[in-house]
Amino acid sequence: MNKYQHLFSPIKIGTVEVPNRIALLPMGVFSPRMMNNDGSYTKDGADYYIERAKGGTGLIITGLVPVPKGAGLPSIVNDVKSYTENMKYLADGVHKYGSKVFVMLTAMSGRASIHATDPAPSSMPNVWDPSKNNPEMSIEDIHQYIEWFAMGAKAAKDAGIDGVEIHAVHEGYLLDQFTIAAWNKRNDEYGGSLENRLRFPCEIVKAIKKACGQDFPVSVRYSVVSKTKDFNRGALPGEEYQEFGRDYQESEKVAKMLEEAGYDMLDCDNGSYDAWYWPHPPVYMPKACNLEDVEKVKQWVNIPVICGGRFDDPELAEKEIAAGKIDMMGMGRPLLADPDLANKFKEGKEDDIRPCISCHFGCLARIFQVDMKTMSSKDISCALNPRCGMENHYNITKADVLKKVAVVGGGIAGMEAARVAALRGHEVDLYEKTDRLGGVFNEASAFDFKDDDRRLLAWYKKQIKDTGVNVKFNK
């Protein structure tokens, strides 16, 4: 019996009904093997998303797709016709499992770009090299970007995509920089007053609605507060500080203005590039670290609100949704570690969920390993799930010839080798010289904030038992 009735109830985003309240939050998928030059996904890239829909995730939000042309990056407006044709496979694949899919469109990075030549709202220090300033963006370029957003959204709609998400009034990216007074020093209609600073993202949604119709859903990625003390200086959880970016008082006004402009959903977290551990919380950040702030947003607006940020507890999500404090549970990395997570929630199989340990190695680190000549990154993956991003290639199938297999060493690597061998049908003996499984991971998981590491050890021990591996201790 499903004990998470509210988590698995449908919800409408604009006119689109999503079957449950679980969303895959956007994480970058840029490698040439997974993304075409027109910003569409290859079969490998699409199958990565379809696997999460198959696993029961209600809403799939893709990683960002650039709208600006140039700089050697894929762009949705490079070839609108081919984009529309290529994306039908993704749309059809997600819809096959009853899920919905939104494509994230981005204006890119501004001062957060690795290129200090990329335009920002005004001239300001580059994140990666503060000795250089990114130049001010021209009004002509702003208008061009708005046109590209509308073109990109229309191409996505024509491909059968259910909606788009705008990246981002969030994390200190270009659109976020426009909205915040500390970064936006313009003296034209896109700077100064809050209304002027919000003009760029508000004109984007209006242009999309004009191109795609009022009933085409448009979400926006939104940082409730910036958690930023100054350029390249973030605030820690619980720290008393003076907000340099967007504070609560202004955030309430911004959220309401975004809703009034036409946005159909706010996909929320916190932080900026100057406080990067809020939107990308590592293992030592608190679980559900953004929840308290996202609850405030739900009080300000009447459109659906997603909360993300180390938020993988279905009981907490059920309680929050039932109380009307949030509308959807958003996850990125946990759905990379286990694409069947939603179905396992529903079936009461939480003990069979491979947990994310918030290590960032297979996901974020690989995205930022960029070949500067081709400007391409490595494939997205997961340190615990090598099938992530390789769904067409790393399937566990029954072996043609069954064997007796000995695995020496019961650490993480040994348990994984034994588990996979057993799933392939082999008879497996696992030899461990001590009296417990886990190896050095037992010591690594000893810190009080490493509860997910301990969950991973428990998961492996259960898989070893369930797959019938014969464990020989002290040998």
C-alpha positions in Angstrom: 0.0 0.0 0.0 1.3 3.5 -0.9 1.7 5.4 2.4 2.6 8.7 0.6 -0.8 9.6 -0.7 0.0 13.4 -1.1 3.4 12.8 -2.6 1.8 10.6 -5.3 -1.2 12.8 -6.0 -1.4 14.7 -9.3 -0.7 18.4 -9.7 -1.4 21.0 -12.4 1.4 23.3 -13.7 -0.7 25.7 -15.7 -2.8 23.4 -17.8 -0.5 20.4 -17.7 -1.2 17.7 -15.2 1.8 15.9 -13.6 1.0 12.5 -12.2 2.9 12.9 -8.9 4.8 15.5 -6.9 8.3 14.2 -7.6 10.5 16.2 -10.0 13.9 15.5 -11.5 15.6 18.9 -11.1 17.9 20.1 -13.9 21.5 19.0 -14.0 23.8 19.8 -17.0 24.0 17.2 -19.8 26.3 18.9 -22.4 28.7 16.3 -23.7 28.7 15.6 -27.5 27.7 12.0 -26.9 24.5 13.2 -25.2 23.7 16.6 -26.7 23.6 17.7 -30.4 24.8 21.0 -31.6 21.1 22.2 -32.0 20.6 21.7 -28.2 18.6 18.5 -28.6 19.5 15.3 -27.0 21.0 12.3 -28.7 19.4 8.9 -28.1 21.9 8.4 -25.2 21.0 11.7 -23.7 17.3 11.2 -24.1 17.4 7.7 -22.7 19.1 9.1 -19.6 15.9 11.1 -18.9 13.5 8.4 -20.1 15.0 6.0 -17.5 14.0 8.4 -14.7 10.5 8.7 -16.1 10.4 4.9 -16.3 11.4 4.9 -12.6 8.2 6.8 -11.7 9.4 10.4 -11.6 6.4 12.6 -12.3 8.2 15.6 -13.9 11.4 15.5 -15.8 13.2 18.9 -16.1 16.1 18.7 -18.4 19.5 20.3 -17.9 20.0 23.7 -19.3 20.1 24.3 -23.1 21.7 27.6 -24.3 19.7 30.0 -26.3 22.6 32.3 -27.3 24.5 31.4 -30.4 28.2 31.5 -30.6 31.1 30.5 -28.3 31.1 27.0 -29.8 28.2 26.0 -27.5 25.1 24.0 -28.6 22.1 26.3 -29.0 18.5 25.6 -29.4 18.3 28.3 -32.1 21.2 26.9 -34.2 18.7 24.8 -36.1 15.1 25.0 -34.9 13.9 22.5 -37.4 16.4 19.8 -36.5 15.9 20.5 -32.8 12.1 19.9 -33.1 12.6 16.7 -35.0 15.3 15.3 -32.7 13.4 16.1 -29.4 10.3 14.0 -30.4 12.1 10.9 -29.2 12.6 12.3 -25.7 9.0 13.6 -25.5 7.5 10.4 -26.7 9.7 8.3 -24.4 8.8 10.3 -21.3 5.1 10.3 -22.1 5.2 6.5 -22.6 5.6 6.2 -18.8 2.9 8.8 -18.0 5.4 11.5 -17.0 5.8 15.1 -18.2 8.9 16.8 -19.4 10.0 20.5 -19.3 13.1 21.7 -21.1 15.3 24.3 -19.3 16.4 27.2 -21.5 19.3 29.4 -20.3 20.7 32.9 -21.1 24.0 31.5 -19.7 26.3 32.8 -17.0 27.2 36.4 -17.1 30.0 37.0 -14.6 29.9 33.3 -13.7 31.2 32.4 -17.1 34.7 31.0 -17.4 35.1 33.6 -20.1 35.5 37.1 -18.7 34.5 38.4 -22.1 30.9 37.2 -21.8 28.4 40.0 -21.1 26.9 40.7 -17.6 24.3 43.2 -16.6 27.0 45.7 -15.8 30.8 45.6 -15.6 31.7 43.5 -12.6 34.4 41.1 -11.4 34.4 37.6 -13.0 33.7 34.8 -10.5 36.7 32.7 -11.6 39.2 35.5 -12.2 38.1 38.6 -10.1 41.0 40.5 -11.6 39.0 40.8 -14.8 35.6 42.4 -15.3 32.8 41.0 -17.5 31.5 43.8 -19.8 28.0 45.3 -19.7 25.4 43.7 -22.0 23.8 45.9 -24.7 20.1 46.5 -24.9 20.2 45.1 -28.5 21.6 41.8 -27.1 18.9 41.7 -24.4 16.2 42.0 -27.0 17.9 39.3 -29.1 18.1 36.9 -26.2 14.3 37.5 -25.5 13.6 36.6 -29.1 15.8 33.5 -28.9 14.0 32.3 -25.7 10.6 32.6 -27.6 12.1 30.7 -30.6 13.5 28.0 -28.3 10.3 27.5 -26.4 8.2 27.3 -29.6 10.6 24.6 -30.9 10.3 22.7 -27.7 6.5 22.9 -27.9 6.4 21.8 -31.5 8.5 18.7 -30.5 5.8 17.7 -28.0 7.6 19.0 -24.9 5.1 19.9 -22.1 6.7 23.1 -20.9 9.9 25.0 -20.4 11.8 26.2 -17.4 13.8 29.5 -17.5 17.3 29.4 -16.1 17.6 31.3 -14.0 16.7 33.9 -11.5 18.8 31.6 -9.4 22.4 30.9 -8.4 23.9 34.1 -9.6 23.6 33.4 -13.3 23.0 36.1 -15.9 19.2 36.7 -15.3 19.8 36.5 -11.5 22.5 39.2 -11.8 20.0 41.4 -13.6 17.5 41.2 -10.8 19.9 42.0 -7.9 21.0 45.6 -7.2 24.5 44.7 -6.0 25.2 43.3 -9.4 23.1 45.4 -11.7 24.4 49.0 -11.9 22.7 49.9 -15.2 21.0 53.3 -15.6 18.6 52.3 -18.4 15.2 50.5 -18.4 16.9 47.3 -17.3 18.5 48.7 -14.2 17.8 50.8 -11.1 14.3 50.0 -9.7 13.2 46.5 -8.9 10.7 46.7 -11.7 13.4 47.5 -14.2 15.8 44.8 -12.8 13.0 42.2 -13.3 12.2 43.5 -16.8 14.5 41.0 -18.6 13.0 37.7 -17.1 9.5 39.2 -17.2 9.8 40.0 -20.9 11.1 36.5 -21.5 8.0 34.8 -20.2 5.7 37.3 -22.0 7.5 36.6 -25.3 7.2 32.8 -24.7 3.5 33.1 -24.0 3.0 35.2 -27.1 4.8 32.6 -29.2 3.4 29.4 -27.6 0.1 30.5 -26.2 -1.0 31.3 -22.7 -1.7 27.7 -21.8 2.0 26.6 -22.4 3.6 26.2 -19.0 6.7 28.3 -18.1 8.6 27.6 -14.9 11.5 29.6 -13.5 14.4 28.4 -11.4 14.4 30.7 -8.4 16.9 31.3 -5.5 14.8 32.5 -2.6 17.8 34.3 -1.0 21.4 34.6 -2.3 23.1 33.6 0.9 25.9 35.9 -0.2 28.0 38.4 1.9 30.0 40.0 -1.0 31.7 39.1 -4.3 33.0 35.5 -3.9 32.0 35.3 -0.2 29.1 33.0 0.8 27.3 32.7 4.1 27.2 29.4 6.1 24.1 27.8 7.6 23.1 29.6 10.8 25.6 32.4 10.2 24.5 36.0 11.0 25.4 38.2 8.0 24.3 41.2 5.9 22.8 39.9 2.6 24.7 41.2 -0.4 22.2 39.7 -2.9 18.5 39.1 -2.7 17.1 39.1 0.9 13.7 37.9 2.1 12.0 41.2 1.9 12.9 41.7 -1.7 12.4 38.0 -2.5 8.7 38.3 -1.6 8.3 41.1 -4.1 10.3 39.3 -6.8 8.3 36.1 -6.5 5.0 37.9 -6.8 6.2 39.9 -9.8 7.4 36.7 -11.5 3.9 35.2 -11.0 2.2 38.3 -12.2 4.4 38.3 -15.3 3.1 34.9 -16.3 5.3 32.3 -14.8 3.4 29.1 -13.9 5.8 27.6 -11.3 8.8 28.5 -9.1 11.5 25.9 -8.9 13.3 27.0 -5.7 16.5 26.7 -3.9 19.0 29.2 -2.5 22.5 30.6 -3.1 24.7 32.0 -5.9 28.0 31.3 -7.5 29.5 33.1 -4.5 27.7 30.7 -2.1 27.7 27.6 -4.4 27.2 25.1 -1.6 23.6 26.2 -1.2 22.3 25.2 -4.7 24.8 22.3 -4.9 24.9 21.1 -1.3 27.8 18.8 -0.5 27.7 16.1 2.2 28.4 18.5 5.1 25.4 20.7 4.3 22.2 19.9 6.2 19.5 17.7 4.6 16.6 19.7 3.1 18.8 22.8 3.6 16.5 25.1 1.6 13.2 23.9 2.9 12.5 26.5 5.5 13.1 29.3 2.9 11.0 27.6 0.2 8.1 27.4 2.6 8.1 31.2 2.7 7.7 31.3 -1.1 4.6 29.1 -0.9 3.0 31.8 1.4 3.7 34.5 -1.2 2.4 33.0 -4.4 -0.5 31.0 -5.8 1.5 29.0 -8.3 3.2 25.6 -7.6 6.5 25.7 -5.7 9.2 23.0 -5.9 11.8 22.6 -3.2 15.2 21.2 -4.0 18.5 20.7 -2.1 19.5 17.4 -0.4 15.7 16.7 -0.2 15.3 13.0 -0.5 13.1 12.0 2.5 9.7 10.9 1.3 8.1 11.1 4.8 9.2 14.7 5.1 8.0 15.5 1.6 4.6 13.9 2.4 4.3 15.9 5.5 5.2 19.2 3.8 2.9 18.7 0.8 0.0 17.5 3.0 0.4 20.7 5.1 0.4 22.9 2.0 3.9 24.2 2.7 5.4 23.2 -0.7 3.9 21.6 -3.8 6.6 19.3 -5.1 9.7 17.4 -4.0 12.7 18.2 -6.3 15.7 16.0 -6.6 18.8 16.0 -8.8 21.6 13.7 -7.7 19.4 11.1 -5.8 17.7 10.3 -9.1 21.1 9.9 -10.7 22.1 7.4 -8.0 18.8 5.5 -8.3 16.5 6.2 -11.3 13.8 3.9 -9.8 13.6 6.0 -6.6 10.1 7.2 -7.1 8.7 3.7 -7.8 10.5 2.4 -4.7 9.0 5.2 -2.6 5.5 4.2 -3.8 6.1 0.4 -3.3 7.5 0.9 0.2 11.0 -0.3 -0.8 13.0 2.5 0.7 15.7 0.0 1.9 16.4 -0.9 -1.7 17.1 2.7 -2.8 20.8 3.3 -3.6 21.4 6.5 -1.8 23.2 9.6 -3.1 26.2 10.4 -0.9 26.5 14.0 -2.1 30.0 13.5 -3.3 29.7 15.5 -6.6 32.3 13.3 -8.3 30.2 11.6 -11.0 27.8 14.5 -11.7 29.1 18.0 -11.1 32.8 17.3 -11.3 32.5 15.7 -14.7 30.4 18.5 -16.1 33.1 20.9 -15.2 35.9 18.8 -16.7 35.8 20.9 -20.0 38.0 20.4 -23.0 38.8 24.1 -23.7 39.5 23.4 -27.4 36.1 21.9 -28.1 34.3 23.5 -25.1 32.7 20.1 -24.4 32.4 18.4 -21.0 32.5 14.8 -19.9 29.2 12.8 -19.8 27.1 13.2 -16.7 27.4 10.1 -14.5 27.3 9.0 -10.9 30.1 7.7 -8.6 27.7 5.0 -7.3 25.7 4.2 -10.5 27.8 3.7 -13.6 24.6 3.1 -15.7 23.8 6.8 -15.2 24.2 8.3 -18.7 25.0 4.9 -20.1 21.5 3.4 -20.0 22.0 2.0 -23.6 25.3 0.4 -22.7 25.7 -0.9 -19.2 22.7 -3.2 -18.8 23.0 -6.1 -16.3 22.0 -9.2 -18.3 22.2 -12.9 -17.6 25.6 -14.3 -18.5 25.8 -16.8 -21.4 28.1 -19.1 -19.4 27.5 -19.3 -15.6 30.6 -19.6 -13.4 31.7 -19.8 -9.9 33.2 -16.5 -9.0 35.5 -15.5 -6.1 35.7 -11.9 -5.1 38.5 -11.0 -2.7 37.8 -8.1 -0.4 34.4 -6.9 1.0 34.8 -3.2 0.6 32.6 -1.1 -1.6 34.3 -2.2 -4.8 34.2 -5.9 -3.8 30.5 -5.7 -2.8 29.7 -4.1 -6.1 31.6 -6.7 -8.1 29.9 -9.5 -6.1 26.5 -7.9 -6.5 26.7 -7.5 -10.3 28.2 -11.0 -10.8 25.3 -12.5 -8.8 22.7 -10.5 -10.7 24.3 -12.0 -13.9 23.6 -15.4 -12.6 27.0 -16.5 -11.3 27.6 -18.3 -8.0 29.6 -15.8 -6.0 31.9 -16.2 -2.9 32.9 -13.0 -1.3 36.0 -13.3 0.9 36.6 -10.6 3.6 39.6 -10.8 5.9 37.8 -9.0 8.8 34.5 -9.7 10.5 32.5 -7.0 8.7 31.8 -5.7 5.2 32.5 -2.2 4.1 36.3 -1.9 4.3 37.6 1.6 4.8 34.2 3.0 4.1 33.3 2.0 7.7 35.8 4.6 9.0 34.9 7.1 6.2 31.2 7.0 7.3 31.9 7.6 11.0 31.4 11.4 10.9 27.9 12.4 12.2 27.0 14.2 9.0 27.7 11.1 6.8 24.4 9.4 7.4 24.1 8.7 3.6 27.4 6.9 3.7 26.0 4.7 6.4 22.8 4.2 4.3 25.0 3.1 1.4 26.7 0.5 3.6 23.4 -0.8 4.7 22.1 -0.9 1.1 25.1 -2.9 -0.1 24.8 -5.4 2.8 21.1 -5.9 1.9 21.9 -6.4 -1.8 24.6 -8.9 -1.0 22.1 -10.9 1.1 19.3 -10.5 -1.4 21.4 -11.6 -4.4 22.6 -14.8 -2.6 26.3 -13.9 -2.4 28.1 -16.3 0.0 30.1 -14.1 2.3 33.2 -15.7 4.0 34.4 -13.5 6.9 37.8 -13.7 8.6 39.3 -15.4 5.5 
